[in-house]
Amino acid sequence: MARNSNTHVVPQAGNALDAMKFEVANELGLTNYNAVDKGQLTSRQNGYVGGNITKRLVALGEAALAQQGTGAIGATTGIGLETGR
C-alpha cells in the first residue's frame, strides 16, 4: 500500500497543485491520472509529471519575482521555509 508522507508548505495550495498535476499528466497523454494506480506507471512516466510540475512552479516563482521585484523575496518568511543559514 502506498504511503504519502509529503506535506504542503502552504496547505491551501493543495487543490491547485492537484489540478496542476492532472493537467500536466493529461498533456503528457496520461488520461484519467487521478484514478490510475501510480504504481502501475513507469518511473519515467511519473517522473515526467513531477518534472513538468516543477518546471511550472519555478516559472510561476520567477514570474512573481519579476513582477513584484525584491518585495517577493520576503514573502515566504511567514510560512516556515528555512533558508539553511
Long-range contacts (C-beta under 8 A, 24 or more apart in sequence): 2-38, 2-39, 9-79, 9-80, 9-81, 10-79, 17-53, 20-53, 20-56, 21-49, 21-53, 24-49, 24-52, 24-53, 24-56, 25-49, 27-52, 28-52
